[in-house]
Structure formats: structure tokens, C-alpha cells
Amino acid sequence: MAKQSSTIKLLSNYASRAYEGEISQTVANTAAYHAINTGYKLSDGYALLVHRCNFYAGVAIFQDLIVAGDEFQVGLFTGTDSNDFNTTDNQKYFPNNGILVAPQPLYFGFQTFGAGVAYTVAAELWYTPVSIPSGQALEFIMPFIPQDV
């Protein structure tokens, strides 16, 4: 019987770009999310090695958020009920060439505090799809699954 491989395999030598367009708030100072669909599923033995997330916001947001305590937060999430936003600039790089995540569910999200109106932000994701060894998908992904799932 052949020994089963226990390493992930990159499916490409190049990063893929998932541009998901715009994320719009319906009401000012609320969280807004947009589902990312890459076509890959953990159940089919795939994960994503995420290299970078870019968020593009217009100048108007930053002109509006000028009082102490005003905030603009963005993030990459595995659900839409999270309040775990990390304040960041418009470009987020992950350490060690990326972070391994389950391809679904995956969302871009943003929220504001102190904004006068609802805003729209554009986002893109740079990733490389990886193949997870048969029967080991959960082992590779467990550290990245929220504890309340």
C-alpha cells in the first residue's frame, strides 16, 4: 500500500485574482459583506492560500471620518455575523506568503463608525488554489475555522 502524502499541493505557480466588485452599506455605520465565489470547495479537497486583500475606498470616506473615534474597518471573514474587524489600510499582506483558508464560506466586509452616510468599498483577493490530501482537509483548515461554528 502506497504511503499517503500529507502535504498540500499548489495548483498553480501564479496567484489568481478574485475581484468581487463593490460592497455597499445599506445604512451608515453598519457592517456590509460580500460573498467571494472562487469555484473551489473544501469538500472537493481544495483550500485557498490567500496572499493579499486589497480594499479601495473613495476619498469621501476619509474626509467624512475626521473626528476622534471615527473608524473605517475592513476584513476577510468566514461568516457575516462577525464583529471581529481588524483596522487596516487599503492593502493587507499575509505573512509567510499567505494564509490557508477554506474557500467557502468567505466574505469581504467593512464597517464605519461616525460616518454621515452609507458608503461603498471595492475589494479584491489574491490567492493560489491548493489541493489538500484526501481525508486531511479538516486537519489543514481547523486552525482557521471560527470556534463558534
C-alpha positions as CSV (number, residue, x, y, z in Angstrom):
1,M,0.0,0.0,0.0
2,A,1.4,3.4,-1.0
3,K,2.0,6.0,1.7
4,Q,-0.5,8.8,1.6
5,S,1.0,12.3,1.0
6,S,0.5,14.8,3.9
7,T,1.4,18.0,2.1
8,I,-0.7,20.5,0.3
9,K,0.0,21.0,-3.4
10,L,-0.2,24.3,-5.2
11,L,-2.5,24.0,-8.2
12,S,-0.7,26.9,-9.9
13,N,2.6,28.8,-9.8
14,Y,0.7,32.1,-10.1
15,A,-1.7,33.9,-7.9
16,S,-5.3,34.2,-9.0
17,R,-7.3,37.4,-8.7
18,A,-10.9,37.4,-7.4
19,Y,-12.3,40.8,-7.9
20,E,-15.7,40.9,-6.4
21,G,-16.7,44.4,-7.2
22,E,-18.3,46.6,-4.6
23,I,-19.5,46.2,-1.1
24,S,-22.2,48.7,-0.1
25,Q,-23.6,49.6,3.2
26,T,-27.4,50.0,3.3
27,V,-27.2,52.3,6.3
28,A,-24.3,54.3,7.6
29,N,-22.2,52.8,10.4
30,T,-23.3,49.2,9.8
31,A,-21.3,46.2,8.7
32,A,-21.5,45.2,5.0
33,Y,-20.4,41.9,3.5
34,H,-19.9,40.4,0.0
35,A,-19.6,36.7,-0.6
36,I,-16.5,35.5,-2.5
37,N,-17.1,32.7,-5.0
38,T,-13.9,31.2,-6.4
39,G,-15.5,27.9,-7.5
40,Y,-13.4,25.8,-5.1
41,K,-14.8,23.8,-2.2
42,L,-13.2,22.3,0.8
43,S,-15.4,19.2,0.4
44,D,-13.8,18.7,-3.0
45,G,-10.3,18.8,-1.4
46,Y,-9.4,22.4,-2.1
47,A,-8.3,25.3,0.0
48,L,-7.0,28.8,-0.8
49,L,-3.6,30.2,0.0
50,V,-4.6,33.9,0.4
51,H,-1.7,36.2,-0.4
52,R,-3.3,39.6,-0.2
53,C,-6.6,41.5,0.1
54,N,-7.0,45.0,-1.4
55,F,-9.7,47.4,-0.4
56,Y,-10.4,50.5,-2.4
57,A,-12.3,53.3,-0.7
58,G,-13.1,56.8,-2.1
59,V,-11.6,59.9,-0.7
60,A,-15.1,60.9,0.6
61,I,-15.0,58.2,3.4
62,F,-11.7,59.6,4.8
63,Q,-13.0,63.2,4.5
64,D,-16.1,62.2,6.4
65,L,-14.3,60.3,9.2
66,I,-12.2,63.1,10.7
67,V,-13.4,63.2,14.4
68,A,-11.5,61.2,17.1
69,G,-13.3,57.9,17.4
70,D,-14.4,57.7,13.8
71,E,-13.3,54.5,12.2
72,F,-13.2,52.6,8.8
73,Q,-12.5,48.9,9.2
74,V,-12.1,46.2,6.6
75,G,-11.5,42.4,6.7
76,L,-11.8,38.9,5.2
77,F,-14.3,36.7,7.1
78,T,-15.7,33.2,7.2
79,G,-19.2,34.4,8.2
80,T,-21.4,37.5,8.2
81,D,-22.1,37.6,11.9
82,S,-18.6,38.5,13.0
83,N,-17.7,41.8,14.8
84,D,-14.0,40.8,14.6
85,F,-12.9,43.6,12.3
86,N,-9.3,44.5,12.1
87,T,-8.4,48.1,11.4
88,T,-6.1,48.2,8.4
89,D,-5.0,50.3,5.5
90,N,-6.2,49.5,2.0
91,Q,-3.7,46.8,1.3
92,K,-3.3,43.7,3.6
93,Y,-0.4,41.3,3.1
94,F,-0.4,38.0,4.9
95,P,2.8,36.5,6.5
96,N,4.8,33.7,5.1
97,N,3.5,34.0,1.6
98,G,-0.1,33.6,2.7
99,I,-2.7,32.2,5.0
100,L,-4.5,28.9,4.3
101,V,-8.3,29.3,4.4
102,A,-11.4,27.3,3.5
103,P,-12.7,28.6,0.1
104,Q,-16.3,28.7,1.3
105,P,-17.8,30.5,3.1
106,L,-15.6,33.5,2.6
107,Y,-16.6,37.2,2.7
108,F,-15.1,40.7,2.2
109,G,-16.5,43.0,4.9
110,F,-16.3,46.6,6.0
111,Q,-17.9,48.9,8.5
112,T,-17.7,52.5,9.6
113,F,-18.2,54.3,12.9
114,G,-19.0,58.0,12.8
115,A,-19.9,58.3,9.1
116,G,-22.6,60.7,7.9
117,V,-23.8,58.5,5.1
118,A,-23.6,54.9,3.8
119,Y,-20.6,54.1,1.7
120,T,-19.4,51.6,-0.9
121,V,-16.0,50.0,-1.0
122,A,-14.4,47.8,-3.7
123,A,-12.3,44.8,-2.8
124,E,-10.1,42.1,-4.5
125,L,-8.4,39.0,-3.3
126,W,-5.2,37.4,-4.5
127,Y,-4.9,33.7,-3.8
128,T,-3.5,30.4,-5.1
129,P,-5.7,27.4,-5.0
130,V,-4.2,24.4,-3.3
131,S,-5.1,20.7,-3.2
132,I,-5.5,19.1,0.2
133,P,-4.6,15.4,0.7
134,S,-7.5,13.1,0.7
135,G,-9.1,12.8,4.2
136,Q,-6.9,15.6,5.6
137,A,-8.8,18.7,4.6
138,L,-10.2,19.3,8.1
139,E,-6.8,18.9,9.7
140,F,-5.3,21.6,7.5
141,I,-8.2,24.0,7.9
142,M,-9.2,23.6,11.6
143,P,-7.0,26.4,12.9
144,F,-8.8,28.8,10.6
145,I,-12.4,27.8,11.4
146,P,-14.2,30.0,13.9
147,Q,-14.7,28.3,17.3
148,D,-18.4,29.1,17.3
149,V,-19.1,27.1,14.1
